């Protein structure tokens, strides 16, 4: 499977997604909690206000309080307190409704066959909800931004040993014999295990190259003696005047091939000696 992003970028993305998920869950939880608590508080407040009104000796003396923006209606009541037709269908208990283009909370109670309704304007609560939502959204956006920054910083710190190991491996592509092992420079973690694996692989490569150099040197030395015999014999045959022209051409071919093989052996020996002195790759 191919990845288009670097490991650092993937760490940042995962960190940001995790933070986004957690912050989103908290934001939704805060909004839901506020909504539930608000409904409970409004229900208790409206219920208490309605009970106080019902305990009054003369409910017609009730007057709305501007700070609450409330309206009170009673079934079969005279004047402004008369229950409007659009409120008569409200069920007992707490409910929400739209009236004259405005949202209201309503608390309804039926007592002795008469329905009593207390309304409270929602505008104040809606304004506070908007402020709360703005704070929650701002906190969510800020959390994601901080997560991206913190994820980038942490990813760089986490990836620093890996980057360092990659650079050390890159500079050891010549497999120098003097290169010290990498594992002692790292902790006993995943990066340290990777360094130890590289040390083991490098050791096996060095051993294989050493054997290859010894083999090349030994073979080159062993080939020099028979090649010298072939070359000497060819030169002696070339000096024989009794050879036919065709045979002389064959002997010349043998001598030339022997010289080419001698040059190749010399090249292999020089290469093996250079590797032994300077190290592979030089």
GIKA-V981454 format. One line per field, one symbol per residue. phi: phi as a letter, one per 40 degrees, with the letter a starting at -180 (. if undefined). psi: psi as a letter, one per 30 degrees, with the letter a starting at -180 (. if undefined). burial: + if it has 9 or more other ideal C-beta (glycine too) atoms within 8 Angstrom, else -. A space follows every 50 residues. Layout:
phi = ???
psi = ???
burial = ???
This chain:
phi = .cbcbccccccccccccccccccccccccccccccccccccccccccccc cccccccbccccbcbdccfbbbbbcgccgcccccccbccccchcababaf gbcbcbbbabbfgbcbbbbbccdccccccccccccccccccccccccccc cccccccccdcccccccccccbccfcccccccdccbccbccccccccccc ccccccccccccccccccccccccccccccccccccccccccccdccccc cccccccccccccccdccccccccccccgcgb
psi = kkkflleeeeeeeeeeeeeeeeeeeeeeeeeeeeeeeeeeeeeeeeeeee eeeffkejffgkkkkeffhlkkkkkgllbffkjleffffklkaklklkjh gkklkkkkkkkhfkkkkkkkkfeeeeeeeeeeeeeeeeeeeeeeeeeeee eeeeeeeefeeeeeeeeeeefgffhkffklleefflliaeeeeeeeeeee eeeeeeeeeeeeeeeeeeeeeefeeeeeeeeeeeeeeffjffkleeeeee eeeeeeeeeeeeeeeeeeeeeeeeeeeflkf.
burial = -------+++++++++-+++--++--+--++--+---++--++-+++-++ --++-+--+--+-+----++-++++-+---+++---++-+---++---+- -++++++++----++++++++++-++--+--++--++-++--++-+++-+ ++-+++--+-++--+--++--+--+------++--+----++++++-++- -+--++--+---+--++-++--++--++-++--++-++----+----+-- ++-++--++-++--++-++-+++++---+---
